Amino acid sequence: MRHYNLAVLSSLAGWILVLPVSISGCGSTTPVACGGQCAPPYELQVDFHSGTAHAAAQKLLTSCADHNPVVVRIGTPRDIGRGVNRAIIYTQAFGNTPRTAGLLTCLRHSGLVATVGWPD
């Protein structure tokens, strides 16, 4: 059986207690779990009604998003099957907020858009 010096053991115990406290104070923020889109650019998904032509979809995207300050980039409409086109608009803001209200209103009131939203 080994005998350890009491001074050495108490010194080690002190470090063991101090180390976790010091480490926990290193980060200024606590990591947060994110189940969807966590940081910009956010992907706003725009699905057009079946039969909407690519040119008409692109024209609407340009007219609603081109000069909107929340928009980072406008994606090209792609056929996702059954005559439905989908485009992604990359934004700096997420959700139904005052910053995104103009963009969402323009898209929703066009008559060409079936659904618009930020998917998870």
N, CA, C and O atoms as a GROMACS GRO file, in nm:
protein
  480
    1MET      N    1   0.083  -0.118   0.000
    1MET     CA    2   0.000   0.000   0.000
    1MET      C    3   0.087   0.124   0.000
    1MET      O    4   0.179   0.135   0.081
    2ARG      N    5   0.060   0.217  -0.090
    2ARG     CA    6   0.140   0.338  -0.098
    2ARG      C    7   0.083   0.444  -0.006
    2ARG      O    8  -0.038   0.450   0.016
    3HIS      N    9   0.169   0.524   0.047
    3HIS     CA   10   0.130   0.636   0.131
    3HIS      C   11   0.169   0.763   0.058
    3HIS      O   12   0.285   0.779   0.019
    4TYR      N   13   0.075   0.852   0.040
    4TYR     CA   14   0.103   0.976  -0.030
    4TYR      C   15   0.112   1.090   0.069
    4TYR      O   16   0.046   1.091   0.173
    5ASN      N   17   0.195   1.184   0.035
    5ASN     CA   18   0.213   1.301   0.118
    5ASN      C   19   0.083   1.380   0.123
    5ASN      O   20   0.026   1.409   0.017
    6LEU      N   21   0.035   1.414   0.239
    6LEU     CA   22  -0.090   1.486   0.257
    6LEU      C   23  -0.087   1.622   0.187
    6LEU      O   24  -0.189   1.666   0.134
    7ALA      N   25   0.026   1.688   0.186
    7ALA     CA   26   0.038   1.819   0.122
    7ALA      C   27   0.018   1.806  -0.030
    7ALA      O   28  -0.045   1.892  -0.091
    8VAL      N   29   0.072   1.699  -0.090
    8VAL     CA   30   0.059   1.677  -0.234
    8VAL      C   31  -0.086   1.648  -0.269
    8VAL      O   32  -0.139   1.702  -0.366
    9LEU      N   33  -0.151   1.563  -0.190
    9LEU     CA   34  -0.290   1.529  -0.216
    9LEU      C   35  -0.382   1.649  -0.203
    9LEU      O   36  -0.473   1.667  -0.284
   10SER      N   37  -0.360   1.731  -0.102
   10SER     CA   38  -0.446   1.849  -0.085
   10SER      C   39  -0.421   1.950  -0.197
   10SER      O   40  -0.514   2.019  -0.238
   11SER      N   41  -0.300   1.959  -0.245
   11SER     CA   42  -0.270   2.048  -0.357
   11SER      C   43  -0.340   2.000  -0.484
   11SER      O   44  -0.397   2.080  -0.558
   12LEU      N   45  -0.336   1.870  -0.509
   12LEU     CA   46  -0.404   1.814  -0.626
   12LEU      C   47  -0.555   1.833  -0.616
   12LEU      O   48  -0.620   1.866  -0.715
   13ALA      N   49  -0.610   1.814  -0.500
   13ALA     CA   50  -0.754   1.832  -0.480
   13ALA      C   51  -0.793   1.976  -0.510
   13ALA      O   52  -0.900   2.001  -0.567
   14GLY      N   53  -0.711   2.070  -0.472
   14GLY     CA   54  -0.738   2.211  -0.500
   14GLY      C   55  -0.742   2.238  -0.650
   14GLY      O   56  -0.830   2.311  -0.697
   15TRP      N   57  -0.647   2.180  -0.724
   15TRP     CA   58  -0.645   2.199  -0.870
   15TRP      C   59  -0.765   2.133  -0.936
   15TRP      O   60  -0.820   2.188  -1.032
   16ILE      N   61  -0.805   2.019  -0.887
   16ILE     CA   62  -0.920   1.949  -0.944
   16ILE      C   63  -1.046   2.032  -0.927
   16ILE      O   64  -1.132   2.031  -1.015
   17LEU      N   65  -1.058   2.103  -0.816
   17LEU     CA   66  -1.175   2.188  -0.793
   17LEU      C   67  -1.169   2.317  -0.874
   17LEU      O   68  -1.272   2.365  -0.921
   18VAL      N   69  -1.050   2.374  -0.890
   18VAL     CA   70  -1.035   2.501  -0.960
   18VAL      C   71  -1.046   2.485  -1.111
   18VAL      O   72  -1.102   2.571  -1.178
   19LEU      N   73  -0.994   2.376  -1.165
   19LEU     CA   74  -0.989   2.356  -1.310
   19LEU      C   75  -1.127   2.362  -1.376
   19LEU      O   76  -1.142   2.437  -1.473
   20PRO      N   77  -1.229   2.288  -1.330
   20PRO     CA   78  -1.360   2.298  -1.396
   20PRO      C   79  -1.421   2.438  -1.388
   20PRO      O   80  -1.488   2.482  -1.482
   21VAL      N   81  -1.399   2.507  -1.277
   21VAL     CA   82  -1.452   2.642  -1.264
   21VAL      C   83  -1.384   2.734  -1.364
   21VAL      O   84  -1.449   2.820  -1.424
   22SER      N   85  -1.254   2.717  -1.382
   22SER     CA   86  -1.180   2.801  -1.477
   22SER      C   87  -1.222   2.772  -1.620
   22SER      O   88  -1.240   2.864  -1.700
   23ILE      N   89  -1.238   2.645  -1.652
   23ILE     CA   90  -1.277   2.608  -1.787
   23ILE      C   91  -1.417   2.658  -1.819
   23ILE      O   92  -1.440   2.708  -1.929
   24SER      N   93  -1.510   2.647  -1.725
   24SER     CA   94  -1.647   2.690  -1.752
   24SER      C   95  -1.656   2.840  -1.772
   24SER      O   96  -1.751   2.888  -1.834
   25GLY      N   97  -1.560   2.916  -1.721
   25GLY     CA   98  -1.563   3.060  -1.738
   25GLY      C   99  -1.501   3.107  -1.868
   25GLY      O  100  -1.504   3.227  -1.897
   26CYS      N  101  -1.445   3.016  -1.948
   26CYS     CA  102  -1.376   3.054  -2.071
   26CYS      C  103  -1.472   3.105  -2.178
   26CYS      O  104  -1.443   3.205  -2.243
   27GLY      N  105  -1.584   3.039  -2.197
   27GLY     CA  106  -1.677   3.078  -2.302
   27GLY      C  107  -1.770   3.187  -2.255
   27GLY      O  108  -1.815   3.186  -2.140
   28SER      N  109  -1.800   3.282  -2.343
   28SER     CA  110  -1.890   3.390  -2.305
   28SER      C  111  -2.035   3.354  -2.332
   28SER      O  112  -2.125   3.417  -2.277
   29THR      N  113  -2.058   3.253  -2.416
   29THR     CA  114  -2.196   3.212  -2.443
   29THR      C  115  -2.208   3.062  -2.429
   29THR      O  116  -2.112   2.987  -2.448
   30THR      N  117  -2.326   3.020  -2.396
   30THR     CA  118  -2.354   2.878  -2.385
   30THR      C  119  -2.401   2.828  -2.520
   30THR      O  120  -2.487   2.890  -2.582
   31PRO      N  121  -2.345   2.716  -2.568
   31PRO     CA  122  -2.391   2.663  -2.697
   31PRO      C  123  -2.539   2.629  -2.690
   31PRO      O  124  -2.587   2.576  -2.590
   32VAL      N  125  -2.610   2.659  -2.797
   32VAL     CA  126  -2.752   2.632  -2.804
   32VAL      C  127  -2.777   2.534  -2.917
   32VAL      O  128  -2.727   2.551  -3.028
   33ALA      N  129  -2.854   2.431  -2.888
   33ALA     CA  130  -2.888   2.334  -2.991
   33ALA      C  131  -2.979   2.399  -3.093
   33ALA      O  132  -3.068   2.477  -3.058
   34CYS      N  133  -2.958   2.369  -3.218
   34CYS     CA  134  -3.036   2.430  -3.325
   34CYS      C  135  -3.093   2.319  -3.412
   34CYS      O  136  -3.018   2.238  -3.467
   35GLY      N  137  -3.225   2.316  -3.425
   35GLY     CA  138  -3.288   2.210  -3.501
   35GLY      C  139  -3.312   2.244  -3.646
   35GLY      O  140  -3.355   2.158  -3.722
   36GLY      N  141  -3.285   2.366  -3.686
   36GLY     CA  142  -3.313   2.406  -3.823
   36GLY      C  143  -3.206   2.500  -3.875
   36GLY      O  144  -3.087   2.471  -3.866
   37GLN      N  145  -3.249   2.610  -3.929
   37GLN     CA  146  -3.156   2.709  -3.983
   37GLN      C  147  -3.106   2.796  -3.869
   37GLN      O  148  -3.185   2.864  -3.802
   38CYS      N  149  -2.976   2.794  -3.846
   38CYS     CA  150  -2.920   2.857  -3.727
   38CYS      C  151  -2.854   2.993  -3.751
   38CYS      O  152  -2.842   3.072  -3.658
   39ALA      N  153  -2.813   3.020  -3.872
   39ALA     CA  154  -2.742   3.145  -3.898
   39ALA      C  155  -2.759   3.182  -4.045
   39ALA      O  156  -2.783   3.096  -4.130
   40PRO      N  157  -2.746   3.312  -4.074
   40PRO     CA  158  -2.758   3.355  -4.213
   40PRO      C  159  -2.645   3.297  -4.298
   40PRO      O  160  -2.538   3.267  -4.244
   41PRO      N  161  -2.665   3.282  -4.424
   41PRO     CA  162  -2.788   3.312  -4.498
   41PRO      C  163  -2.894   3.205  -4.475
   41PRO      O  164  -2.867   3.086  -4.483
   42TYR      N  165  -3.015   3.251  -4.448
   42TYR     CA  166  -3.129   3.162  -4.430
   42TYR      C  167  -3.190   3.131  -4.567
   42TYR      O  168  -3.182   3.213  -4.658
   43GLU      N  169  -3.250   3.014  -4.580
   43GLU     CA  170  -3.308   2.971  -4.708
   43GLU      C  171  -3.459   2.982  -4.704
   43GLU      O  172  -3.526   2.903  -4.638
   44LEU      N  173  -3.511   3.080  -4.776
   44LEU     CA  174  -3.655   3.098  -4.790
   44LEU      C  175  -3.698   3.018  -4.913
   44LEU      O  176  -3.656   3.047  -5.025
   45GLN      N  177  -3.781   2.919  -4.892
   45GLN     CA  178  -3.825   2.830  -5.000
   45GLN      C  179  -3.953   2.883  -5.062
   45GLN      O  180  -4.051   2.908  -4.991
   46VAL      N  181  -3.952   2.900  -5.193
   46VAL     CA  182  -4.068   2.950  -5.266
   46VAL      C  183  -4.112   2.842  -5.365
   46VAL      O  184  -4.039   2.808  -5.458
   47ASP      N  185  -4.232   2.789  -5.344
   47ASP     CA  186  -4.290   2.690  -5.437
   47ASP      C  187  -4.399   2.758  -5.518
   47ASP      O  188  -4.489   2.822  -5.463
   48PHE      N  189  -4.390   2.742  -5.649
   48PHE     CA  190  -4.486   2.803  -5.739
   48PHE      C  191  -4.597   2.704  -5.773
   48PHE      O  192  -4.578   2.583  -5.765
   49HIS      N  193  -4.712   2.756  -5.810
   49HIS     CA  194  -4.823   2.670  -5.851
   49HIS      C  195  -4.782   2.589  -5.972
   49HIS      O  196  -4.701   2.633  -6.054
   50SER      N  197  -4.837   2.470  -5.982
   50SER     CA  198  -4.811   2.382  -6.094
   50SER      C  199  -4.842   2.453  -6.226
   50SER      O  200  -4.946   2.517  -6.239
   51GLY      N  201  -4.752   2.441  -6.320
   51GLY     CA  202  -4.770   2.502  -6.451
   51GLY      C  203  -4.711   2.642  -6.464
   51GLY      O  204  -4.713   2.698  -6.574
   52THR      N  205  -4.659   2.700  -6.355
   52THR     CA  206  -4.597   2.832  -6.364
   52THR      C  207  -4.467   2.820  -6.443
   52THR      O  208  -4.380   2.739  -6.410
   53ALA      N  209  -4.454   2.900  -6.545
   53ALA     CA  210  -4.334   2.896  -6.631
   53ALA      C  211  -4.212   2.946  -6.554
   53ALA      O  212  -4.224   3.031  -6.466
   54HIS      N  213  -4.096   2.892  -6.589
   54HIS     CA  214  -3.970   2.936  -6.526
   54HIS      C  215  -3.951   3.086  -6.542
   54HIS      O  216  -3.911   3.154  -6.447
   55ALA      N  217  -3.980   3.138  -6.660
   55ALA     CA  218  -3.960   3.281  -6.686
   55ALA      C  219  -4.051   3.366  -6.596
   55ALA      O  220  -4.007   3.469  -6.544
   56ALA      N  221  -4.176   3.324  -6.579
   56ALA     CA  222  -4.269   3.399  -6.493
   56ALA      C  223  -4.224   3.392  -6.347
   56ALA      O  224  -4.232   3.490  -6.274
   57ALA      N  225  -4.177   3.275  -6.305
   57ALA     CA  226  -4.129   3.259  -6.168
   57ALA      C  227  -4.007   3.347  -6.144
   57ALA      O  228  -3.998   3.414  -6.041
   58GLN      N  229  -3.913   3.347  -6.238
   58GLN     CA  230  -3.792   3.428  -6.224
   58GLN      C  231  -3.826   3.577  -6.222
   58GLN      O  232  -3.767   3.654  -6.145
   59LYS      N  233  -3.919   3.618  -6.305
   59LYS     CA  234  -3.959   3.759  -6.310
   59LYS      C  235  -4.019   3.802  -6.176
   59LYS      O  236  -3.989   3.911  -6.127
   60LEU      N  237  -4.102   3.716  -6.116
   60LEU     CA  238  -4.160   3.748  -5.986
   60LEU      C  239  -4.052   3.756  -5.878
   60LEU      O  240  -4.052   3.848  -5.797
   61LEU      N  241  -3.962   3.659  -5.877
   61LEU     CA  242  -3.854   3.660  -5.778
   61LEU      C  243  -3.772   3.788  -5.787
   61LEU      O  244  -3.739   3.850  -5.686
   62THR      N  245  -3.741   3.826  -5.908
   62THR     CA  246  -3.663   3.948  -5.928
   62THR      C  247  -3.739   4.072  -5.882
   62THR      O  248  -3.683   4.158  -5.815
   63SER      N  249  -3.867   4.080  -5.917
   63SER     CA  250  -3.943   4.199  -5.880
   63SER      C  251  -3.966   4.208  -5.729
   63SER      O  252  -3.970   4.319  -5.675
   64CYS      N  253  -3.980   4.096  -5.660
   64CYS     CA  254  -4.004   4.099  -5.515
   64CYS      C  255  -3.875   4.108  -5.433
   64CYS      O  256  -3.874   4.170  -5.326
   65ALA      N  257  -3.769   4.048  -5.482
   65ALA     CA  258  -3.650   4.030  -5.398
   65ALA      C  259  -3.527   4.109  -5.439
   65ALA      O  260  -3.437   4.130  -5.358
   66ASP      N  261  -3.521   4.154  -5.564
   66ASP     CA  262  -3.397   4.212  -5.618
   66ASP      C  263  -3.344   4.330  -5.538
   66ASP      O  264  -3.224   4.339  -5.515
   67HIS      N  265  -3.430   4.420  -5.495
   67HIS     CA  266  -3.384   4.540  -5.423
   67HIS      C  267  -3.421   4.537  -5.275
   67HIS      O  268  -3.416   4.639  -5.207
   68ASN      N  269  -3.458   4.419  -5.225
   68ASN     CA  270  -3.494   4.407  -5.085
   68ASN      C  271  -3.367   4.392  -5.000
   68ASN      O  272  -3.286   4.304  -5.028
   69PRO      N  273  -3.349   4.476  -4.898
   69PRO     CA  274  -3.224   4.474  -4.820
   69PRO      C  275  -3.201   4.346  -4.740
   69PRO      O  276  -3.087   4.320  -4.700
   70VAL      N  277  -3.303   4.268  -4.716
   70VAL     CA  278  -3.286   4.145  -4.640
   70VAL      C  279  -3.237   4.030  -4.728
   70VAL      O  280  -3.192   3.927  -4.677
   71VAL      N  281  -3.245   4.045  -4.859
   71VAL     CA  282  -3.208   3.938  -4.954
   71VAL      C  283  -3.059   3.940  -4.983
   71VAL      O  284  -3.002   4.045  -5.015
   72VAL      N  285  -2.998   3.825  -4.970
   72VAL     CA  286  -2.856   3.807  -5.001
   72VAL      C  287  -2.839   3.763  -5.146
   72VAL      O  288  -2.754   3.814  -5.218
   73ARG      N  289  -2.923   3.666  -5.188
   73ARG     CA  290  -2.911   3.610  -5.323
   73ARG      C  291  -3.043   3.546  -5.362
   73ARG      O  292  -3.117   3.496  -5.276
   74ILE      N  293  -3.073   3.548  -5.490
   74ILE     CA  294  -3.195   3.487  -5.543
   74ILE      C  295  -3.155   3.364  -5.624
   74ILE      O  296  -3.076   3.373  -5.718
   75GLY      N  297  -3.212   3.249  -5.585
   75GLY     CA  298  -3.184   3.126  -5.658
   75GLY      C  299  -3.269   3.115  -5.784
   75GLY      O  300  -3.366   3.188  -5.801
   76THR      N  301  -3.231   3.024  -5.871
   76THR     CA  302  -3.302   2.999  -5.996
   76THR      C  303  -3.413   2.896  -5.971
   76THR      O  304  -3.391   2.797  -5.902
   77PRO      N  305  -3.532   2.920  -6.028
   77PRO     CA  306  -3.639   2.821  -6.013
   77PRO      C  307  -3.598   2.687  -6.075
   77PRO      O  308  -3.539   2.682  -6.183
   78ARG      N  309  -3.630   2.579  -6.003
   78ARG     CA  310  -3.599   2.443  -6.049
   78ARG      C  311  -3.726   2.360  -6.047
   78ARG      O  312  -3.809   2.374  -5.957
   79ASP      N  313  -3.742   2.274  -6.146
   79ASP     CA  314  -3.858   2.186  -6.153
   79ASP      C  315  -3.839   2.074  -6.049
   79ASP      O  316  -3.738   2.003  -6.053
   80ILE      N  317  -3.935   2.060  -5.957
   80ILE     CA  318  -3.925   1.956  -5.855
   80ILE      C  319  -4.024   1.841  -5.880
   80ILE      O  320  -4.042   1.754  -5.795
   81GLY      N  321  -4.086   1.843  -5.998
   81GLY     CA  322  -4.180   1.737  -6.035
   81GLY      C  323  -4.323   1.785  -6.042
   81GLY      O  324  -4.360   1.881  -5.975
   82ARG      N  325  -4.403   1.717  -6.124
   82ARG     CA  326  -4.544   1.748  -6.144
   82ARG      C  327  -4.569   1.894  -6.184
   82ARG      O  328  -4.671   1.952  -6.149
   83GLY      N  329  -4.474   1.950  -6.257
   83GLY     CA  330  -4.490   2.086  -6.307
   83GLY      C  331  -4.471   2.196  -6.205
   83GLY      O  332  -4.504   2.312  -6.231
   84VAL      N  333  -4.417   2.161  -6.086
   84VAL     CA  334  -4.396   2.258  -5.979
   84VAL      C  335  -4.252   2.308  -5.982
   84VAL      O  336  -4.158   2.229  -5.987
   85ASN      N  337  -4.237   2.440  -5.980
   85ASN     CA  338  -4.105   2.502  -5.971
   85ASN      C  339  -4.080   2.546  -5.827
   85ASN      O  340  -4.172   2.590  -5.758
   86ARG      N  341  -3.955   2.532  -5.784
   86ARG     CA  342  -3.914   2.578  -5.651
   86ARG      C  343  -3.789   2.664  -5.666
   86ARG      O  344  -3.699   2.633  -5.744
   87ALA      N  345  -3.786   2.772  -5.590
   87ALA     CA  346  -3.667   2.857  -5.586
   87ALA      C  347  -3.633   2.885  -5.440
   87ALA      O  348  -3.719   2.881  -5.352
   88ILE      N  349  -3.507   2.913  -5.417
   88ILE     CA  350  -3.460   2.950  -5.284
   88ILE      C  351  -3.413   3.094  -5.289
   88ILE      O  352  -3.336   3.133  -5.377
   89ILE      N  353  -3.461   3.173  -5.193
   89ILE     CA  354  -3.412   3.310  -5.174
   89ILE      C  355  -3.331   3.308  -5.046
   89ILE      O  356  -3.382   3.269  -4.941
   90TYR      N  357  -3.206   3.349  -5.052
   90TYR     CA  358  -3.118   3.351  -4.936
   90TYR      C  359  -3.130   3.487  -4.867
   90TYR      O  360  -3.113   3.591  -4.930
   91THR      N  361  -3.161   3.483  -4.736
   91THR     CA  362  -3.191   3.606  -4.664
   91THR      C  363  -3.102   3.623  -4.541
   91THR      O  364  -3.040   3.528  -4.493
   92GLN      N  365  -3.098   3.746  -4.490
   92GLN     CA  366  -3.025   3.778  -4.368
   92GLN      C  367  -3.114   3.770  -4.246
   92GLN      O  368  -3.064   3.774  -4.133
   93ALA      N  369  -3.244   3.758  -4.264
   93ALA     CA  370  -3.339   3.750  -4.153
   93ALA      C  371  -3.424   3.626  -4.170
   93ALA      O  372  -3.438   3.573  -4.280
   94PHE      N  373  -3.480   3.581  -4.059
   94PHE     CA  374  -3.554   3.455  -4.056
   94PHE      C  375  -3.691   3.478  -3.993
   94PHE      O  376  -3.702   3.544  -3.890
   95GLY      N  377  -3.794   3.423  -4.054
   95GLY     CA  378  -3.926   3.426  -3.994
   95GLY      C  379  -4.010   3.545  -4.036
   95GLY      O  380  -3.968   3.630  -4.113
   96ASN      N  381  -4.131   3.547  -3.981
   96ASN     CA  382  -4.225   3.656  -4.010
   96ASN      C  383  -4.193   3.774  -3.919
   96ASN      O  384  -4.245   3.784  -3.808
   97THR      N  385  -4.109   3.861  -3.966
   97THR     CA  386  -4.065   3.978  -3.889
   97THR      C  387  -4.089   4.103  -3.972
   97THR      O  388  -4.114   4.094  -4.092
   98PRO      N  389  -4.081   4.219  -3.911
   98PRO     CA  390  -4.093   4.342  -3.988
   98PRO      C  391  -3.990   4.352  -4.102
   98PRO      O  392  -4.019   4.410  -4.207
   99ARG      N  393  -3.872   4.296  -4.082
   99ARG     CA  394  -3.768   4.301  -4.185
   99ARG      C  395  -3.804   4.218  -4.308
   99ARG      O  396  -3.764   4.252  -4.420
  100THR      N  397  -3.879   4.109  -4.288
  100THR     CA  398  -3.912   4.020  -4.400
  100THR      C  399  -4.054   4.042  -4.453
  100THR      O  400  -4.093   3.981  -4.552
  101ALA      N  401  -4.130   4.127  -4.388
  101ALA     CA  402  -4.273   4.145  -4.421
  101ALA      C  403  -4.294   4.185  -4.568
  101ALA      O  404  -4.382   4.128  -4.634
  102GLY      N  405  -4.218   4.279  -4.618
  102GLY     CA  406  -4.236   4.325  -4.757
  102GLY      C  407  -4.210   4.215  -4.858
  102GLY      O  408  -4.285   4.200  -4.954
  103LEU      N  409  -4.106   4.138  -4.836
  103LEU     CA  410  -4.071   4.028  -4.926
  103LEU      C  411  -4.181   3.922  -4.925
  103LEU      O  412  -4.226   3.877  -5.031
  104LEU      N  413  -4.223   3.881  -4.806
  104LEU     CA  414  -4.326   3.778  -4.794
  104LEU      C  415  -4.458   3.824  -4.853
  104LEU      O  416  -4.526   3.747  -4.922
  105THR      N  417  -4.496   3.947  -4.827
  105THR     CA  418  -4.621   4.001  -4.881
  105THR      C  419  -4.619   4.002  -5.033
  105THR      O  420  -4.717   3.963  -5.097
  106CYS      N  421  -4.509   4.047  -5.090
  106CYS     CA  422  -4.497   4.052  -5.236
  106CYS      C  423  -4.511   3.912  -5.296
  106CYS      O  424  -4.585   3.894  -5.393
  107LEU      N  425  -4.443   3.814  -5.240
  107LEU     CA  426  -4.448   3.678  -5.293
  107LEU      C  427  -4.587   3.617  -5.278
  107LEU      O  428  -4.639   3.555  -5.371
  108ARG      N  429  -4.647   3.633  -5.160
  108ARG     CA  430  -4.776   3.571  -5.131
  108ARG      C  431  -4.891   3.631  -5.212
  108ARG      O  432  -4.988   3.561  -5.242
  109HIS      N  433  -4.882   3.758  -5.246
  109HIS     CA  434  -4.992   3.824  -5.316
  109HIS      C  435  -4.978   3.819  -5.468
  109HIS      O  436  -5.057   3.882  -5.538
  110SER      N  437  -4.881   3.748  -5.518
  110SER     CA  438  -4.857   3.747  -5.662
  110SER      C  439  -4.957   3.661  -5.738
  110SER      O  440  -4.984   3.688  -5.855
  111GLY      N  441  -5.010   3.559  -5.675
  111GLY     CA  442  -5.096   3.465  -5.745
  111GLY      C  443  -5.020   3.350  -5.808
  111GLY      O  444  -5.081   3.250  -5.848
  112LEU      N  445  -4.889   3.361  -5.818
  112LEU     CA  446  -4.808   3.253  -5.876
  112LEU      C  447  -4.752   3.158  -5.769
  112LEU      O  448  -4.719   3.044  -5.800
  113VAL      N  449  -4.743   3.206  -5.646
  113VAL     CA  450  -4.678   3.130  -5.539
  113VAL      C  451  -4.778   3.043  -5.465
  113VAL      O  452  -4.881   3.092  -5.418
  114ALA      N  453  -4.748   2.914  -5.454
  114ALA     CA  454  -4.833   2.821  -5.379
  114ALA      C  455  -4.798   2.827  -5.230
  114ALA      O  456  -4.888   2.841  -5.147
  115THR      N  457  -4.669   2.817  -5.196
  115THR     CA  458  -4.624   2.826  -5.058
  115THR      C  459  -4.491   2.900  -5.052
  115THR      O  460  -4.412   2.898  -5.146
  116VAL      N  461  -4.468   2.965  -4.939
  116VAL     CA  462  -4.341   3.032  -4.914
  116VAL      C  463  -4.312   3.022  -4.766
  116VAL      O  464  -4.399   3.047  -4.682
  117GLY      N  465  -4.188   2.985  -4.732
  117GLY     CA  466  -4.150   2.975  -4.593
  117GLY      C  467  -4.009   2.924  -4.575
  117GLY      O  468  -3.943   2.881  -4.670
  118TRP      N  469  -3.963   2.930  -4.451
  118TRP     CA  470  -3.829   2.882  -4.416
  118TRP      C  471  -3.841   2.740  -4.364
  118TRP      O  472  -3.892   2.719  -4.254
  119PRO      N  473  -3.796   2.640  -4.440
  119PRO     CA  474  -3.806   2.502  -4.393
  119PRO      C  475  -3.706   2.476  -4.280
  119PRO      O  476  -3.608   2.548  -4.266
  120ASP      N  477  -3.734   2.372  -4.200
  120ASP     CA  478  -3.640   2.333  -4.093
  120ASP      C  479  -3.518   2.269  -4.150
  120ASP      O  480  -3.428   2.230  -4.075
   0.00000   0.00000   0.00000
